[in-house]
């Protein structure tokens, strides 16, 4: 009996090349959107983590674990590397400084030294070797994909339970806000005028982190479509 030959047909080279070409075109068209989504997610994630660090160290003050705390934000010379560190001073350490008339704490001409990064902190989120401390109450964050609104410098802000010892120094001495954006530029350049300018729209995925002397922390995102800041 004659066996019927199976009709097995596969892709030939031309068909395979056509399929590869179609996939390449689709991928090329989708990549910019995916890349933008990925960068937006990275910046948003960093902004939320930084807000959480501010909030968490303030909660330690409210609990009474610390009498005085600091958040330090450092930006690199290239503007695309940012470190955020929280630090805490015990109530006993704070009391001894307040009661020591020779301590720089009580010198009115050196008031910003209270919030210096090298103050006598009991707990520091970054240890002497530059690594994250094993202390759960303080924290250290490092980002390679974001920028802030300054470079090659740092800003420090310090809080106490009732706002009595609130002080800020360096880049935060005259400000209660800093900006976070995508790290493709040296630093975020933001308009603070009442009139909205194109500067805000030129920053990709722009966030602002604000605080009060009592440790109320808020995070906002610039909406290019609505031309205003939206509370997150």
C-alpha positions in Angstrom: 0.0 0.0 0.0 1.4 3.4 -1.0 2.0 5.7 2.0 0.9 9.3 1.5 3.8 11.8 1.9 3.2 14.3 4.7 3.1 17.9 3.5 5.4 19.5 6.0 6.2 23.1 5.3 8.4 25.5 7.4 9.5 29.1 7.1 11.9 29.9 4.3 14.6 32.4 4.8 12.7 35.3 3.2 9.7 34.8 5.5 12.0 34.6 8.6 13.7 37.8 7.7 10.3 39.5 7.2 9.2 38.4 10.7 12.4 39.6 12.2 12.1 43.0 10.5 8.5 43.4 11.7 9.5 42.6 15.3 12.4 45.1 15.1 10.1 47.9 13.9 7.6 47.2 16.7 10.4 47.1 19.3 11.9 50.3 18.0 8.6 52.1 18.2 7.9 50.8 21.7 11.3 51.4 23.2 11.1 55.2 23.7 7.8 54.8 25.6 9.2 52.0 27.7 12.4 54.0 28.4 10.4 57.0 29.5 8.2 54.9 31.7 11.3 53.3 33.3 12.9 56.6 34.0 9.7 58.1 35.4 9.4 55.1 37.7 13.0 55.4 38.9 12.6 59.1 39.8 9.2 58.6 41.5 10.6 55.7 43.5 13.6 57.8 44.6 11.3 60.8 45.6 9.1 58.5 47.6 12.1 56.9 49.4 13.5 60.3 50.3 10.1 61.5 51.6 9.9 58.3 53.7 13.4 58.9 55.1 12.4 62.4 56.2 9.1 61.1 57.7 10.8 58.2 59.5 13.5 60.2 61.2 10.8 62.7 62.4 8.8 59.9 63.8 11.8 58.9 66.0 11.7 62.4 67.5 8.0 62.2 68.2 8.5 58.8 69.9 11.2 60.4 72.1 14.1 58.2 70.9 16.0 61.3 69.8 15.8 64.9 71.0 17.3 66.3 67.8 17.6 64.8 64.2 19.1 65.7 60.9 18.6 64.9 57.2 21.6 65.7 55.0 21.3 65.7 51.2 24.5 65.5 49.2 24.9 66.0 45.4 28.0 65.1 43.4 29.9 67.3 41.1 28.3 65.6 38.1 24.9 66.2 39.5 23.6 62.7 38.9 24.6 61.1 42.2 22.7 61.9 45.3 23.1 60.7 48.9 20.5 61.2 51.6 21.4 60.5 55.2 19.5 60.7 58.5 21.1 61.1 61.9 19.9 61.2 65.5 21.0 62.8 68.8 19.8 61.3 72.0 17.9 63.5 74.6 20.8 63.1 77.0 23.4 64.4 74.5 21.1 67.3 73.6 20.6 68.2 77.2 24.4 68.2 77.9 25.0 70.5 75.0 22.3 72.9 76.0 23.6 73.0 79.6 27.3 73.5 78.6 27.9 77.2 78.2 31.1 76.6 76.4 29.6 74.4 73.8 29.2 76.1 70.3 25.5 75.1 70.6 25.0 78.2 72.8 26.9 80.6 70.7 24.4 82.8 68.8 26.9 83.6 66.1 27.3 79.9 65.3 23.7 78.9 65.3 23.9 77.0 62.0 26.7 74.8 63.5 23.9 73.0 65.4 22.9 71.4 62.1 26.4 70.7 60.8 27.0 67.3 59.3 29.8 66.7 61.8 27.7 67.5 64.9 27.9 65.1 67.8 25.4 62.6 66.4 24.8 59.5 68.5 23.5 57.6 65.4 24.4 58.2 61.8 22.8 56.4 58.8 26.2 56.2 57.1 29.0 54.6 59.1 32.7 55.5 59.1 33.4 53.2 56.2 30.8 54.9 54.0 28.3 52.0 54.3 24.8 52.0 55.5 24.6 51.7 59.3 23.0 48.7 60.9 20.9 51.0 63.1 17.3 50.7 62.1 16.3 54.2 63.4 18.5 56.0 60.9 19.0 55.5 57.2 21.2 56.1 54.2 20.1 56.3 50.6 22.3 56.5 47.5 20.9 57.2 43.9 22.8 57.2 40.6 19.8 58.1 38.5 18.4 61.4 39.9 19.5 65.0 40.3 18.6 67.7 42.8 18.6 71.5 42.4 22.3 71.9 43.5 25.6 70.2 42.7 28.9 69.6 44.4 27.4 70.6 47.8 25.0 69.6 50.4 22.1 70.8 52.4 21.1 69.9 56.0 17.9 70.4 57.9 17.4 69.5 61.6 14.2 68.9 63.6 13.2 68.6 67.2 9.9 67.4 68.7 8.2 70.8 69.2 10.1 72.8 66.6 12.2 74.6 69.2 15.6 73.6 67.8 14.6 73.6 64.2 17.5 74.9 62.0 18.8 74.4 58.5 22.2 75.0 57.0 24.2 75.1 53.8 21.9 74.8 50.8 18.8 74.6 53.0 19.6 77.6 55.2 17.1 79.9 53.3 14.8 77.2 51.9 12.2 74.7 53.0 12.1 72.8 49.7 14.4 71.0 47.3 13.7 69.5 43.9 14.2 66.0 42.5 14.4 65.2 38.8 15.9 62.8 36.3 19.7 62.6 36.5 20.4 63.3 32.8 21.3 66.9 33.6 23.7 68.4 36.2 20.9 69.8 38.4 17.2 70.6 38.4 16.5 74.2 37.4 13.1 75.2 38.7 11.0 78.4 38.4 9.7 79.6 41.8 7.9 82.6 40.3 4.1 82.9 40.5 4.1 82.9 36.7 4.7 79.5 35.3 7.6 79.4 33.0 8.9 76.9 30.6 11.7 75.9 33.0 9.5 73.5 34.9 8.3 71.8 31.7 11.9 71.3 30.7 12.6 69.1 33.7 11.6 65.4 33.2 9.7 63.8 36.1 10.1 66.8 38.4 9.2 66.5 42.1 9.5 68.9 45.1 9.9 67.9 48.7 8.7 70.4 51.3 8.9 70.5 55.1 7.9 72.7 58.0 9.8 73.3 61.2 7.5 70.8 62.9 8.5 68.0 60.6 5.4 68.1 58.3 6.7 66.5 55.0 5.0 66.8 51.7 5.8 65.6 48.2 4.5 67.2 45.0 4.9 66.4 41.3 5.0 69.0 38.5 2.2 68.3 36.0 3.1 69.5 32.5 -0.5 69.2 31.3 -2.1 71.1 34.2 0.9 73.5 34.7 0.9 73.1 38.5 2.2 71.1 41.4 0.1 68.0 42.3 0.3 66.6 45.9 1.4 63.0 45.9 
